[in-house]
Amino acid sequence: MPENSEVILAGRKYIVLEISVKPKKARVKEREYIQHYINLPKWLATKLYEMAGEDLDVELPVVMLISPAEWYHGILWEEMPERAWKTIPEKAKKELEALGLSREPRKPVYIVATEEELKELGLDPNKPITLKELKKKILEKHKKKPITVSQPT
């Protein structure tokens, strides 16, 4: 698996990578609390400033699309045999491919659609959808409803 990948969502580039949330115990007036931290690698912070065209000494607002990682996100493809990819459940493969983190990563481009539009086509918006599946469902829908085209007179 690559260290990170890039995806394009609604015309903007995003970096996809695995980071971790680390708990740290803190004591305040004899009460114990747990604080959670996310540390960004230096290369990532530098890349974010570069993408924004800002200097490293200014506060930089960042948009994060976050989800807890499943077990398969931690696989190091370069250390795994080819057969490892074949053992991963299909749902997991689709998610990894959608994130650009598969065995042979490609830069995905996302298509903007509402939940209702996907449900109308019989697709589950909570699962990764491939262009092949989307095309199939659109064609099925148009076969049921003939498209009428009026000719100019």
N, C-alpha and C positions, 0 to 999 in steps of 0.2 A: 504494500500500500504506500502511496506517496506520502510525504510528510504533510502535504496539503494539496488542495486542488482549487481551481477557480470555477465559478459558475456565473451565469448571467441570468438575473432575475429581474423582470420588468425593465430591461435595458441597462441595469447597473451591475458592475462586477462585484462579486462577493468572494471572499476566501473561505474555503471549507477546511477545517482541521479539527483534530481532537485536542481539547484542552481539559484540564481537570479542576474541580472545585475541591479545595483543601480546607478541612475544619481545623480550627485553632481555638483552644480553650483560653478564656480570658477571665480574670478575677477582678470584680469591682465591689468594694465594700463587703468582702467576705461572701459574695454571691458569685457563682461560676456561670459563665455564659459561653456559648459556642459561637464563634464568628466564622464566616466562610470567605475564602479568598480565591481569586482566579489570577494567576500570574501569566502574563503574556510573554512569549519568547521575544528577545530583542529584535530579531529579524522581522517579526510580525509587526511590532510597534513601528519600526522604521518604514516598513512597507505601507502601513496605514497612513503615516504622515506623508509619504511620497504620493500615494493615491489622492490625498486631500490637497496636495500642494502647499502644505504648512510646514513651519519650522518646528523642530523637536521640543522647543521650550514653551509651546502654547498648549492650553488644554484642548483636546480634540474630542468632539462628540463622535461616538461610534454606534452604528446600528448592529445588533447581534441577533441572529436567528439561532435559537438554542433549543436543543433537545437532548434528553439523557441518552447516552450511547448504549447500544446493545452489545452483547459479547463479541459479535463479529466485526465491530468497528476497530477492534484492537489487533486484528491479524496483520502481520508483516508479510506481505505477498512475496517479497524477494527471498524470504527464508522458507516459504511454504512450497510444497510440490504442487504441480498443476492440478492434481486430483482434489486438492483441498477446496478449490473454487467450486468443483462439481458437487461437493457435499453440503454446501450452504443452501438453506431453504430458498425457494424462488422469491419470496417476499423480501428476504434480506438482500439477495442479489440485485433486485430492482432498486432497492433503497440505496445501496452502495453505488450502483451505476448512476442513479439520479443525482447523487452527491459528487460524482466524479472521483470516487474512491475505490473503484473496482480493480480487478487484476490488471486490466489494460485500460486505464482511465482515458476518457474523452471529456472535453469541456461541454457539459450540457447547457442548453438554453431552455428556459421555462416559458410556457405558454400561459397567459393570464386567462383564467376562466373562473366563473363563480361556481359555488357548490351546486346551485340549482341547475346550471347548464350541464354540469357533469352528470348529475342524477337523471336529468332528462334523457341523456344518452345511455343510461343504464350503467354508468361507471361509479365506482366508490371513491369519493374525493379524499378519503382517509388513507388511501393506498397509492403508491407510485403508479403512474399511468404512462405507458410508452406511447410514442407517436403511432406505432403500428396498431395498438389497441384503440386509440382515439380515431384513427382513420377508418378502422373496421366498423366501429359503432356509428360514425357519421354516414358511412355508405349504407349500413343497414337501415338507418332512419330514413334516408332518402329513397331507398327501394320501397319502403312501406308507403311513403307519400310521394307521388310523382311530382316532379318539379315542372311547373308550367312556365313557358317562356313566351311572351307575346311578341309577335313580329310587327315591326313598324309598317304602317299602311301607306 
